[in-house]
Amino acid sequence: MGNRGMEELIPLVNRLQDALSSVGQSCSLHLPQIAVVGGQSAGKSSVLENFVGRDFLPRGSGIVTRRPLILQLLSATMEYGEFLHCKGKKFTDFDEIRKEIETETCRLTGSNKGISPVPINLRIHSPHVLNLTLVDLPGITKVPVGDQPADIEYQIRDMIMQYICKENCLILAVTPANTDLANSDALKLAKDVDPQGQRTIGVITKLDLMDEGTDAREILENRLLPLRRGYIGVVNRSQKDIDGKKDIKAALLAEEKFFLSHPAYKHMAERMGTPYLQRALNQQLTNHIRDTLPAFRSHLQSQLLSLNKEAEQYRQYSPDDPARRTKTLLQLVQHLAVDFEKLIEGSGDKVDTVNLSGGARINRIFHEYFPYELVKIESDERKMRREINYAIRNIHGVRTGLFTPDMAFEAIVKKEISRLKGPCIKFIDMVSQELINTVYQCINKLSSFPKLRDETERIVTAEIREQESKCRDQVLLLIDIQLAYINTKHEDFIGFTNAQPTHNNQSNKTVVAGNQGVATPSSLIVIRKGWLTISNIGIMKGGAKEYWFILTAESLSWFRDDEEKEKKYMLPLDNLKLRDVEKGFMSSKFVFAVFNTESRNVYKDYKCLELACNSQEELDSWKSSLLRAGVYPEKVTVDGQGNGSPENFTDPQLERQVETIRNLVDSYMSIIYKTVRDLMPKTIMHLIINSVKEFISSELLAQLYALGECSALMDESPEQQRHREEVLRKHAALKEALAVIGEISTSTCTTPLPPPVDSSWIQPSSPTLPKNSLTGARPMIRGHAPPVPRVPTPTRPTAFQSADGLQQLTGQPSRGPFVPRRQPPAIPNVK
C-alpha cells in the first residue's frame, strides 16, 4: 500500500523532474527532510513505516534503533531498496532490508546496546513516493545499559540535533499517550531548534494503551499543552501484531475503527490516524513546493527567454535545403565583414569592456610601440662621435682638412636611415599579426560550419600575407627614397651655419617638445598619470609601496593617492635614462628602472628607482610615455676593436668638426623620424588594413563561390547538429516544465500557518546534574542542546560524503574506552 496523500502530487512533480532531467537540468525544489524524534519504544519506527507504507524496520523492546537511518524515497517504476554500503545490490524483499539494517547496526555498534552516530543510508525506489528524505533516529534515553557510555543521553541529543537543526527539516515529535506529555523529551528538543513551532508536529501514539477511564482528548484538541501545529493521534501495531505478521493495511483499518468507536475521539476521527498524518505531511510538502515555485518559475522563464531567438532560427533551418544553405552562406559572410569592420574601426554597440579590440590594439602599435622601437635604435653619444670622428679622418686621408667635409655628414645620415628598416619591418609584422588575430576572432563565429571556417581562414589569411608583402616593399622603397637624396635645404634643417656646439641640447629639447605641442609650457604638460609601485625600497625603510605618479615634460612626481594632495617627491627628468629590470622569480610585477647618467642619486640615497606595473601592456605604455618626455632607454656599447678612445680629441679643429656634424645629423634625423612616424601608419592603413576590409566585404564571397563546393561548405559539424537538437529539446522541455508548474499552482493550494500559541509549558531540554555528582559543589545547570552536533573522531576512516550529501560507512571507529564529555544526566528530584 502506498501513501495516498502523496499520490496527487507525485504525477506532477515527476513530470516536472522528467522534463528537466531530459535536458540535464535539476529540479531544485529541495523537498524537506522529515525527522522522527521521541523516546525509546515511543513508536517512531512504526510511524515511519506507516508513512512509507511498507514493513521494513527492526522491532523490539528497549533501544532498537541504535544508528540514524537516513531513508531516501525515490520515485521509480519498480519497488526495491538499496544500501550505500552495498552498492549495486537491490533488495526486493523488505524482510531482507530489515535483516540488513540489523546486521549493519551490529557490525558497527556490537550486540550489547551500543550506539553510533554513523548513519545507515537506505534508498527505497517506489512508484508510490515523492523524492524526499526521512530520518529515523535513536530513542532518547537517560540510563546507560550494556555497552552504552555514561553520557548516553547527551550523545543521542547531539545525534538528533545534527538533523533537526536544519531549516528544511520537519520534526515529528512522537510521544506515547501513556506518559507525561509535559515532560516529553521530543517536544523539548524540538522547541530548542524551532521555538516558534513552525515545523514541529506533535504525534501521540499508544492511545489504545491508556489506563481505563483516561483519554488524551484535551491534548488532541490542542487545548491542553498546545502546539502551533497541534497534535495527531495514531495507533500503531502492537508487538503481538508485529510478531503475528499483521500487515500495515489491516493495521490501518483497525486504527480507523478505534477512532470511530472511541467515545472521546470519534468526533475528531477524521483528524486522527496515520492517513491524516500522511495528508498533513503531504500538505507541508505542497506548501514548500508552492513557496519554491515562484523563484523556480522565474529561473526557467529567464532560460526560456534566452533560448527563444536561437530556437526560432533552428526551427526554420533546414540542413538539406540548397536555397537555405545559400542564404545562410550569404548572411554569414555579410556578418563577418560587419564584425571585422566594427573591431577595426570601433563601434558603439556591444562595446567590449574587458579586452582591447583589434583596432584599439593596432592603435597602440601605431603610437606607442613603434615610436619606442625607433628610439631604441638611436646610437648613444659616444658611439656616434666615434663614427663621425672616423668618417672625417678617413675622408681626409693623409691630408689635414681645413673644412668640415659634408661627405661625412651624408655617410653618417645614410647609415642612420638604413637602420630604420628593422623597426619598420617589425612594425608591419606586428600589425599583420594583430590583423590575423582579429580575423580569427571573427571567423570563430563560423565554427558551426568547419569547412566554411577553414576555407574563409585560408583565403583571408592569404590576402593579408599578400598585402603585407606589398606593404613591406613599399616601406623599403620609402626608406630607399630617403637614402637617394639628402635634402639639406629642408625648412626644418638647421644647416652648417647654425650647427653650433651649444645647439645640441636645444635641438633635443625641440624634438621632445614637438611631440607635446608648442602652446603650453613643458612643465605644465601632463603626459601620463597612473599607479606605480616603488619596489626597491628596503623593508627597514618601509618596503615597496604603491603611489600615484604624474609624468610631465619636465619631471616625474608621485603622490600618496590619486587625490594629488600630498606630494611625496618630484624628480627632474634631466639626465635620466631608463633600463629594463628582469622579472623576479616569485614576482607577478613588471619592472623598469630610471637612473641618472651622471651617477647621481635619483631619490634619497638610491642610485636608481625601480618602478613596477601590473601588466606588460602597462609597462610598455609607461616606457612610451617616458620616451615622449625625453627619457630614453639605456644603451650599452663596447668598443672591441682596439681603436683607442677617439673622443679624447687632441686636435681642437677636429673636435669642432665632429660637434658640427653631430648637430647636423641630429637635426636631419629628427626630420626623418618625424616623417617615418607619420608615413608608416598611413602606409599600413592604406595597403593592408583598408585593403583587407575591402576584400572581405566585396571579394571573399566570390572566391568562396569560385571553389565550386558551395553546398559542401555549409555542412554542419556534428557538434553543431547536437547543439541545434539540444537547444530545441531544451526549449521544449522548459516550456513543458513551465506548463507543469502552472498545473501545480492551479491544482494545489497552500494552507496558512496556524497562529502562534503559548508553548511556555515546554520546559528547556536541559536536565540538571545530580546533587551528589560533585562533592561540595553547587548544582550546575546544563545549557541548551548545542546547535552544531559533535562529529566523532575515529581512529580509522569512517565515512565519505556521497554525491547526494549523505555519508557512507567505510571503516569501523575505535571501540576503545570512552571518556564522557559531560557529567551524567541528573536524577529527577523526588518530592
C-alpha positions in Angstrom: 0.0 0.0 0.0 1.3 3.4 -0.8 0.8 6.9 0.7 -2.4 8.0 -0.9 -1.9 11.6 0.4 1.2 11.9 -1.8 -0.3 10.5 -5.0 -1.9 13.8 -6.1 1.5 15.5 -6.2 3.5 12.5 -7.5 2.5 12.7 -11.2 3.0 16.5 -11.4 6.4 16.6 -9.7 7.6 13.5 -11.6 6.6 15.2 -14.9 8.5 18.3 -13.8 11.5 16.3 -12.9 11.4 14.2 -16.0 11.0 17.2 -18.3 14.1 18.9 -16.7 16.2 15.8 -16.4 15.8 15.0 -20.1 17.9 18.1 -20.8 20.4 17.7 -17.9 18.6 20.2 -15.7 18.0 19.6 -12.0 14.6 20.2 -10.4 15.8 22.4 -7.5 12.6 22.1 -5.3 14.7 20.8 -2.4 11.9 18.8 -0.7 12.3 18.8 3.1 13.5 16.0 5.4 11.2 14.5 7.9 12.8 13.5 11.2 11.1 11.3 13.7 12.1 12.2 17.3 11.0 10.6 20.5 11.9 8.4 23.5 12.6 4.7 23.4 9.7 2.5 22.4 7.6 5.5 21.6 6.5 4.1 18.2 8.8 6.2 16.0 9.7 3.4 13.6 6.0 2.4 13.3 5.0 5.9 12.3 7.8 5.9 9.7 6.7 2.6 8.3 3.1 3.7 8.1 4.2 6.8 6.2 6.2 4.7 3.7 3.5 2.0 3.5 5.9 -0.9 4.0 7.1 -3.1 6.9 10.9 -3.0 6.9 12.3 -1.6 10.2 13.6 -3.7 13.1 11.3 -4.1 16.1 11.8 -5.0 19.8 11.9 -3.7 23.3 14.4 -1.2 24.7 16.7 0.7 22.3 16.3 -0.9 18.8 17.3 2.0 16.6 21.0 2.4 17.6 22.2 4.3 14.5 20.5 7.0 12.5 18.7 5.6 9.4 18.6 8.1 6.6 15.8 6.8 4.3 15.7 8.3 0.8 12.5 7.8 -1.0 13.0 7.9 -4.8 10.1 7.9 -7.3 10.6 5.0 -9.7 8.6 2.5 -11.7 9.9 -0.6 -9.7 9.8 -1.0 -6.0 13.1 -2.1 -4.4 15.7 -0.9 -1.8 19.4 -0.5 -1.8 22.1 0.5 0.8 25.0 2.7 0.1 27.3 0.2 1.9 26.0 -2.5 -0.5 26.2 -0.6 -3.8 24.8 -2.4 -6.7 22.7 -4.9 -4.7 19.0 -4.4 -5.0 16.6 -5.7 -2.2 13.2 -6.5 -3.4 12.2 -8.4 -0.2 11.6 -5.9 2.6 12.3 -8.6 5.2 15.8 -8.8 3.8 16.1 -5.0 4.2 15.2 -5.3 7.9 17.8 -8.0 8.4 20.4 -5.9 6.6 19.7 -2.9 8.9 20.1 -5.2 12.0 23.3 -6.7 10.6 24.8 -3.3 9.7 23.9 -1.9 13.1 25.5 -4.8 15.0 28.6 -4.7 12.7 29.5 -1.2 14.0 27.9 -1.0 17.5 28.1 -4.6 18.6 25.1 -6.6 20.0 25.1 -5.1 23.5 23.0 -1.9 23.1 25.9 0.3 21.8 25.1 3.3 19.7 26.9 5.1 16.9 26.3 8.5 15.1 27.4 7.0 11.7 24.2 6.7 9.7 22.9 3.8 7.7 21.8 5.1 4.2 18.9 3.3 2.6 17.2 4.2 -0.6 13.8 2.9 -1.4 12.6 3.2 -5.0 8.9 3.0 -5.4 6.1 4.4 -7.7 4.2 5.5 -4.6 6.5 8.1 -3.1 7.9 11.5 -3.8 11.6 12.3 -3.7 12.3 13.2 -0.1 14.3 12.1 2.9 13.0 10.5 6.1 15.3 10.1 9.2 14.7 7.5 11.9 16.7 8.5 15.0 17.6 6.6 18.2 15.2 7.0 21.0 16.1 9.4 23.8 17.3 7.5 26.9 18.7 8.6 30.2 20.1 5.5 31.8 23.0 3.7 30.1 22.8 0.0 29.7 25.1 -2.6 28.2 28.0 -1.0 26.3 26.4 2.4 26.3 28.6 5.3 27.6 27.8 7.2 30.8 26.7 10.3 28.8 24.4 8.3 26.5 21.6 10.9 26.8 23.9 13.8 25.6 25.3 11.7 22.7 21.8 10.9 21.5 20.8 14.5 21.9 23.7 15.7 19.8 22.9 13.0 17.2 19.3 14.2 16.9 20.4 17.9 16.8 22.5 17.1 13.7 19.3 16.6 11.7 16.6 18.7 13.3 18.6 21.9 13.4 18.3 22.2 9.6 15.7 24.7 8.5 14.2 22.3 5.9 13.6 19.5 8.4 10.0 18.8 9.6 10.1 17.4 13.1 7.6 14.7 14.1 7.8 14.8 17.9 6.5 11.4 18.9 5.2 10.9 22.5 3.3 7.9 23.9 -0.1 8.8 25.3 0.7 6.8 28.5 3.5 9.1 29.6 3.5 12.7 30.9 3.4 15.0 27.8 4.7 18.0 29.8 8.0 16.2 30.2 8.2 15.0 26.6 11.9 15.0 25.6 10.9 15.1 21.9 8.9 18.3 22.4 11.7 19.9 24.4 14.3 19.2 21.8 12.0 20.5 19.1 11.5 23.7 20.9 15.3 24.2 21.2 15.6 24.4 17.4 12.1 25.5 16.5 11.0 27.9 19.2 8.1 29.3 17.1 6.8 25.8 16.4 6.6 26.4 12.6 7.9 23.0 11.7 7.0 20.8 14.6 4.0 18.4 14.5 3.1 16.5 17.7 2.3 12.8 17.2 0.6 11.0 20.1 1.0 7.2 19.9 -0.3 4.3 22.1 -3.7 5.8 22.6 -5.1 2.3 22.8 -2.8 1.5 25.8 -4.0 4.3 28.1 -5.4 3.3 31.5 -9.2 2.7 31.5 -11.1 5.8 32.2 -8.4 8.2 30.9 -8.0 9.7 27.4 -6.0 12.4 25.6 -8.9 14.3 24.2 -7.9 17.7 25.5 -4.3 17.2 24.2 -5.5 16.1 20.7 -7.9 19.1 20.6 -4.8 21.3 21.3 -6.5 22.8 24.4 -4.2 21.3 27.0 -0.4 21.8 26.4 -1.0 23.4 22.9 1.4 23.3 19.9 1.2 25.7 17.0 0.6 22.8 14.5 -1.3 20.8 17.0 -1.2 17.0 17.6 -2.2 14.0 15.6 -3.1 10.7 17.3 -2.1 7.4 15.8 -2.5 3.8 16.8 0.4 1.5 15.7 0.6 -2.2 15.7 1.4 -3.9 19.0 4.4 -6.2 19.4 2.0 -9.1 19.2 0.6 -7.8 15.9 4.1 -7.4 14.5 5.1 -10.9 15.7 1.9 -12.2 14.1 2.8 -10.6 10.8 -0.2 -8.3 10.7 0.2 -6.2 7.6 0.0 -2.4 7.6 -3.2 -2.3 5.6 -5.1 -4.3 8.3 -3.4 -2.2 11.0 -4.7 1.0 9.4 -8.3 -0.4 9.2 -8.0 -1.3 12.9 -6.7 2.2 13.7 -9.7 3.7 11.8 -12.1 1.5 13.7 -10.5 2.5 17.1 -11.0 6.3 16.5 -14.6 5.9 15.1 -15.7 3.8 18.0 -13.9 5.6 20.9 -16.3 8.0 22.6 -13.5 10.5 23.3 -12.1 10.6 19.8 -15.0 9.8 17.4 -15.9 13.5 17.0 -12.5 14.2 15.6 -11.8 10.8 13.9 -11.3 12.5 10.5 -8.3 14.4 12.0 -6.7 11.4 13.6 -4.8 8.4 12.4 -1.9 7.6 10.0 -3.8 8.6 6.8 -4.4 12.1 8.3 -0.8 12.4 9.3 0.1 11.5 5.8 -2.2 14.2 4.4 -0.8 16.7 6.9 2.8 16.0 5.9 1.8 16.0 2.2 0.3 19.4 2.7 3.5 20.6 4.2 5.3 19.3 1.1 2.8 21.1 -1.0 3.3 24.3 0.8 7.0 24.0 0.4 6.8 23.3 -3.3 4.4 26.2 -3.8 6.7 28.5 -1.9 9.6 27.4 -4.0 7.8 27.7 -7.4 7.9 31.5 -8.0 11.6 31.7 -7.9 12.0 28.5 -9.8 9.5 29.6 -12.4 11.4 32.9 -12.9 14.7 31.0 -13.3 13.1 28.7 -16.0 11.5 31.7 -17.7 14.8 33.5 -18.0 16.4 30.4 -19.5 13.5 30.1 -22.0 13.7 33.7 -22.9 17.5 33.4 -23.7 16.7 30.4 -26.0 13.7 31.8 -27.8 15.6 33.5 -30.6 18.1 30.7 -31.2 15.4 28.1 -31.1 13.3 30.0 -33.6 16.2 30.2 -36.0 16.9 26.4 -35.7 13.2 25.6 -36.3 13.3 27.4 -39.6 16.7 26.0 -40.6 16.6 23.0 -43.0 20.0 21.5 -43.4 19.2 19.8 -46.7 17.6 22.8 -48.5 20.1 24.2 -51.1 18.3 27.6 -51.1 18.5 27.8 -47.3 22.2 26.9 -47.4 23.0 29.6 -50.0 21.1 32.2 -48.0 22.9 31.2 -44.8 26.3 31.4 -46.5 25.5 34.9 -47.8 24.4 36.0 -44.3 27.4 34.6 -42.6 29.9 36.4 -45.0 28.0 39.6 -44.6 28.1 39.3 -40.8 31.8 38.5 -40.9 32.5 41.7 -42.9 30.4 43.8 -40.5 32.1 42.3 -37.4 35.6 42.8 -38.8 34.9 46.4 -39.6 33.5 47.0 -36.2 36.5 45.5 -34.5 38.9 47.6 -36.6 37.0 50.9 -36.8 35.3 50.8 -33.5 31.6 50.6 -32.7 29.2 51.9 -30.1 27.1 48.8 -29.8 28.2 45.8 -27.7 31.4 47.5 -26.5 33.9 45.1 -25.0 34.8 46.4 -21.5 37.2 43.6 -20.7 39.7 43.4 -23.6 41.0 45.8 -26.3 39.6 45.2 -29.7 41.8 44.7 -32.8 41.6 48.3 -33.8 42.5 49.6 -30.4 45.5 47.3 -30.2 46.7 48.4 -33.7 46.4 52.0 -32.5 48.7 51.2 -29.6 51.2 49.7 -32.0 51.0 52.9 -34.2 51.5 55.4 -31.4 53.3 53.6 -28.5 55.2 50.5 -29.7 56.6 51.9 -33.0 57.9 55.3 -31.6 59.6 53.4 -28.8 61.2 51.0 -31.3 62.5 54.0 -33.3 64.2 55.5 -30.2 65.8 52.2 -29.2 67.8 52.2 -32.5 69.3 55.6 -31.8 73.0 55.5 -31.2 74.4 56.7 -27.9 76.5 59.8 -27.8 79.9 58.0 -27.5 79.3 55.7 -30.5 78.0 58.5 -32.7 81.0 60.7 -32.0 83.4 57.9 -32.7 81.8 57.1 -36.0 81.9 60.8 -37.0 85.5 61.0 -36.0 86.5 58.1 -38.1 84.4 59.3 -41.1 86.1 62.7 -41.0 89.6 61.3 -40.7 89.1 58.7 -43.4 87.7 61.3 -45.8 90.8 63.5 -45.3 93.2 60.6 -45.6 96.8 61.7 -45.3 95.9 65.3 -45.7 94.8 67.6 -42.9 91.4 69.0 -43.7 90.7 72.7 -43.3 86.9 72.4 -43.6 84.2 70.1 -42.3 83.5 67.5 -45.0 79.9 67.2 -46.0 80.5 63.7 -47.2 81.0 62.7 -43.5 77.6 64.1 -42.7 76.0 62.2 -45.6 77.7 58.9 -44.8 76.5 59.1 -41.1 73.0 60.1 -42.1 72.6 57.3 -44.7 73.8 54.8 -42.1 71.2 56.0 -39.6 68.4 56.0 -42.2 69.3 52.4 -43.2 68.9 51.3 -39.6 65.2 52.2 -39.8 64.5 49.2 -41.9 64.5 46.8 -39.0 61.9 48.6 -36.8 59.7 49.3 -39.8 59.6 45.7 -40.9 58.9 44.6 -37.3 56.1 47.2 -37.2 54.5 45.7 -40.3 54.7 42.2 -38.8 53.1 43.3 -35.5 50.2 45.0 -37.3 49.7 42.0 -39.7 49.7 39.5 -36.8 47.1 41.7 -34.9 45.0 41.8 -38.0 45.2 38.0 -38.4 44.1 37.6 -34.7 41.2 39.9 -35.4 40.2 37.8 -38.4 40.4 34.7 -36.2 38.1 36.3 -33.6 35.5 37.0 -36.3 35.9 33.6 -38.0 35.3 31.7 -34.8 31.6 32.5 -35.2 31.7 30.2 -38.3 32.6 27.2 -36.1 29.2 25.6 -36.8 30.4 25.0 -40.4 34.0 23.7 -40.2 34.7 23.7 -44.0 33.4 27.2 -44.4 35.5 28.4 -41.4 38.7 26.7 -42.7 38.3 28.0 -46.3 37.5 31.5 -45.1 40.5 31.5 -42.8 42.8 30.3 -45.6 41.6 32.8 -48.1 41.6 35.9 -45.8 45.0 34.9 -44.3 46.5 34.6 -47.7 45.1 38.0 -48.6 46.7 39.6 -45.5 50.1 38.0 -46.3 49.9 39.2 -49.9 49.1 42.8 -48.7 51.8 42.5 -46.1 54.4 41.7 -48.8 53.2 44.7 -50.8 53.4 47.0 -47.8 56.9 45.7 -46.9 58.1 46.5 -50.4 56.5 49.9 -50.3 58.1 50.8 -46.9 61.5 49.7 -48.1 61.0 51.8 -51.1 60.2 54.8 -48.9 63.5 54.3 -47.0 65.4 53.9 -50.2 63.9 57.2 -51.4 65.1 58.9 -48.3 68.6 57.4 -48.9 68.6 58.5 -52.5 68.7 62.2 -51.8 69.7 64.0 -48.6 67.8 67.3 -48.7 69.9 69.8 -46.8 67.5 72.6 -48.0 64.6 71.3 -45.9 62.9 74.1 -44.0 63.4 72.3 -40.6 67.1 71.5 -41.2 69.5 73.8 -39.3 72.3 73.9 -41.9 76.0 74.3 -41.4 75.7 77.9 -40.3 73.6 77.2 -37.3 75.2 73.9 -36.4 77.0 75.2 -33.3 78.0 73.0 -30.4 75.6 74.8 -28.0 72.7 73.9 -30.2 72.8 70.2 -29.4 70.8 70.3 -26.2 68.4 72.8 -27.5 67.7 70.8 -30.6 67.0 67.7 -28.5 64.6 69.7 -26.4 62.9 70.9 -29.5 62.3 67.4 -30.8 60.8 66.4 -27.5 58.6 69.4 -27.2 57.4 68.8 -30.7 55.6 65.8 -29.5 53.8 67.8 -26.9 52.7 70.9 -28.7 54.1 74.5 -28.5 51.4 76.5 -26.9 51.7 75.1 -23.3 54.9 75.4 -21.2 56.5 72.0 -20.9 56.5 72.0 -17.2 52.7 72.1 -17.2 52.1 69.3 -19.8 50.9 66.1 -18.1 51.9 63.2 -20.3 50.6 60.4 -18.1 49.1 59.6 -14.7 48.8 56.2 -13.0 49.6 53.9 -10.1 53.2 52.5 -9.9 55.0 50.6 -7.1 58.4 51.7 -5.9 59.8 48.2 -5.5 63.4 48.7 -4.4 62.8 50.4 -1.1 64.2 48.3 1.8 62.0 46.8 4.4 63.7 48.9 7.1 62.6 52.0 5.2 59.0 51.0 4.7 59.3 48.4 1.9 57.6 48.5 -1.5 54.7 50.9 -1.7 52.2 52.0 -4.4 52.0 55.7 -5.3 50.1 57.9 -7.7 52.6 59.1 -10.4 52.3 62.1 -12.7 54.7 62.4 -15.6 55.2 65.8 -17.2 57.7 67.0 -19.9 60.0 68.2 -17.1 59.5 66.0 -14.1 58.2 62.7 -12.6 56.2 63.3 -9.4 54.5 60.9 -7.1 51.7 61.4 -4.5 50.2 59.4 -1.7 47.0 58.8 -3.6 45.1 59.9 -6.7 43.6 63.0 -5.0 47.1 64.5 -5.6 47.1 66.5 -2.3 50.1 65.0 -0.5 53.2 65.1 -2.8 55.9 62.7 -1.8 58.7 63.7 -4.3 59.4 65.4 -7.6 62.2 64.0 -9.7 63.5 66.2 -12.6 63.9 64.4 -15.9 67.3 66.0 -16.7 70.0 63.3 -17.4 67.6 60.5 -16.7 67.6 57.2 -18.6 65.5 54.1 -18.2 66.5 50.4 -18.3 64.7 47.1 -18.2 64.7 45.1 -14.9 64.4 41.3 -15.0 61.1 40.0 -13.5 61.7 38.2 -10.2 61.1 34.5 -9.9 58.2 34.8 -7.5 57.0 38.3 -8.6 53.9 39.0 -10.7 55.0 42.6 -11.4 56.7 44.0 -14.5 59.6 46.3 -13.5 61.6 49.1 -15.2 64.2 51.5 -13.6 65.1 55.1 -14.1 68.6 56.3 -13.2 70.9 59.4 -13.6 73.5 59.2 -16.4 75.9 61.2 -14.2 75.8 58.6 -11.4 73.9 60.9 -9.0 71.2 59.7 -6.6 67.8 60.0 -8.1 65.8 59.6 -4.8 67.3 60.0 -1.4 70.3 57.6 -1.3 69.2 55.4 -4.2 71.1 55.4 -7.5 68.1 54.2 -9.4 64.3 53.9 -8.9 62.7 50.6 -9.7 59.0 51.1 -10.7 56.6 48.1 -11.0 53.5 47.7 -13.1 50.8 45.0 -13.1 51.0 44.0 -16.8 53.3 44.1 -19.8 50.9 46.4 -21.6 51.1 48.9 -18.7 54.9 48.7 -18.7 55.1 49.4 -22.5 52.8 52.3 -22.1 54.9 53.9 -19.4 58.0 53.4 -21.4 56.4 55.1 -24.4 55.3 58.0 -22.2 58.7 58.4 -20.7 60.1 58.4 -24.3 57.7 61.3 -25.1 59.1 63.1 -22.1 62.7 62.7 -23.3 63.7 59.8 -21.1 65.4 57.4 -23.4 66.4 53.7 -22.9 69.9 53.0 -21.8 72.3 51.8 -24.5 75.2 49.5 -23.7 78.2 49.8 -26.1 81.5 48.1 -26.1 84.4 49.1 -28.2 86.0 45.9 -29.0 88.1 47.0 -32.0 91.1 48.4 -30.1 90.9 51.8 -31.7 91.6 53.7 -28.6 89.3 56.5 -27.3 88.8 58.9 -30.2 86.6 61.1 -28.2 89.6 62.3 -26.3 90.5 64.8 -29.0 94.0 66.2 -29.4 93.0 68.4 -32.3 90.7 71.3 -31.5 89.7 71.7 -35.1 88.7 68.0 -35.4 86.7 68.4 -32.2 84.7 71.3 -33.7 84.1 69.4 -36.9 82.8 66.4 -35.0 80.5 68.6 -33.0 79.2 70.3 -36.2 78.5 67.0 -37.9 76.8 65.7 -34.8 74.4 68.6 -34.6 73.6 68.3 -38.4 72.9 64.6 -38.0 70.6 65.2 -35.1 68.7 67.9 -37.0 68.3 65.9 -40.2 67.4 62.6 -38.4 64.7 64.4 -36.4 63.1 65.3 -39.7 63.4 61.6 -40.9 62.0 60.3 -37.6 59.1 62.6 -37.8 58.4 61.7 -41.4 58.6 57.9 -40.7 56.4 58.2 -37.7 53.8 60.0 -39.8 54.1 57.9 -43.0 54.3 54.4 -41.6 50.8 54.2 -40.0 49.3 55.8 -43.2 51.1 53.3 -45.4 50.0 50.3 -43.4 46.4 51.6 -43.1 46.1 52.0 -46.8 48.0 49.0 -48.1 47.0 46.4 -45.5 44.0 47.3 -43.3 41.8 49.1 -45.8 42.6 46.5 -48.5 41.7 43.6 -46.3 38.4 45.3 -45.2 37.6 45.8 -48.9 38.5 42.3 -49.8 36.3 40.7 -47.1 33.3 42.9 -47.9 33.5 42.5 -51.7 35.8 39.7 -52.8 35.5 37.0 -50.2 32.1 35.7 -51.2 33.1 35.5 -54.9 36.2 33.4 -54.0 34.2 31.1 -51.9 31.8 30.5 -54.8 34.8 30.0 -57.1 35.7 26.9 -55.1 32.8 25.1 -56.7 31.8 23.5 -53.4 29.2 25.8 -52.0 27.0 23.1 -50.8 29.8 21.2 -49.1 30.9 24.4 -47.3 27.6 24.6 -45.5 27.8 21.1 -44.0 27.2 21.3 -40.3 29.7 19.9 -37.8 28.5 17.0 -35.6 28.8 19.4 -32.6 26.6 21.9 -34.3 24.0 19.3 -35.1 24.0 18.1 -31.5 23.8 21.7 -30.3 20.8 22.5 -32.5 19.0 19.4 -31.4 19.9 20.2 -27.8 18.6 23.7 -28.0 15.3 22.6 -29.5 14.9 19.8 -26.9 15.8 22.1 -24.0 13.4 24.8 -25.3 10.5 22.2 -25.5 11.4 20.9 -22.0 11.4 24.3 -20.5 8.0 25.1 -22.0 6.7 21.8 -20.6 8.2 22.4 -17.2 6.5 25.8 -17.0 3.2 24.3 -18.0 3.6 21.7 -15.2 4.3 24.5 -12.8 1.2 26.2 -13.9 -0.8 23.0 -13.2 0.7 22.6 -9.7 -0.2 26.2 -9.0 -3.8 25.7 -10.1 -4.4 22.2 -8.8 -2.9 22.7 -5.3 -3.5 25.2 -2.5 -1.4 26.5 0.4 -2.7 26.2 3.9 -1.8 29.2 6.1 0.5 28.7 9.1 -1.6 28.3 12.3 -1.4 31.3 14.7 1.2 31.2 17.5 0.2 29.5 20.7 1.6 29.8 24.2 4.1 26.9 24.4 5.8 28.1 27.5 4.7 24.9 29.2 7.5 23.1 27.4 10.5 23.4 29.7 14.1 23.6 28.4 15.6 20.3 27.4 18.5 20.8 29.8 18.4 18.4 32.8 20.3 19.4 36.0 23.2 17.4 37.4 22.5 15.3 40.5 23.3 17.0 43.8 25.8 14.3 44.7 27.6 14.5 41.4 30.3 16.8 42.7 31.1 16.9 46.4 30.6 20.3 47.9 29.8 21.9 44.6 26.8 23.9 43.7 24.3 22.2 41.3 25.1 23.1 37.7 22.5 23.8 35.0 23.4 22.4 31.6 22.6 24.8 28.7 20.5 24.2 25.7 21.5 21.4 23.3 24.3 22.5 21.0 23.0 23.7 17.6 26.1 22.2 15.9 26.3 18.4 16.5 29.5 16.8 17.7 31.4 14.9 15.0 33.1 11.8 16.4 36.8 11.5 15.7 37.5 8.0 14.5 41.0 6.4 14.6 40.4 4.9 11.2 38.5 6.3 8.2 34.8 6.2 8.9 32.8 7.9 6.2 33.0 9.7 2.9 30.5 12.2 1.5 28.4 10.7 -1.3 27.1 12.6 -4.2 23.7 13.2 -2.6 25.2 14.6 0.6 24.9 11.5 2.7 27.7 9.7 4.4 28.7 6.1 3.6 30.5 3.9 6.1 34.0 2.8 5.0 35.6 1.6 8.2 34.9 1.0 11.9 35.8 3.5 14.5 37.8 2.5 17.5 35.9 0.9 20.3 38.4 1.8 23.0 37.4 3.2 26.4 35.1 6.2 26.0 35.6 9.3 28.2 32.4 11.2 28.7 32.4 14.8 27.6 29.8 15.8 30.1 28.6 14.8 33.6 26.0 12.0 33.7 22.4 13.2 33.4 20.6 14.4 36.5 18.4 12.1 38.7 14.9 13.7 38.9 14.1 15.3 42.3 11.6 13.2 44.3 9.2 15.2 46.3 
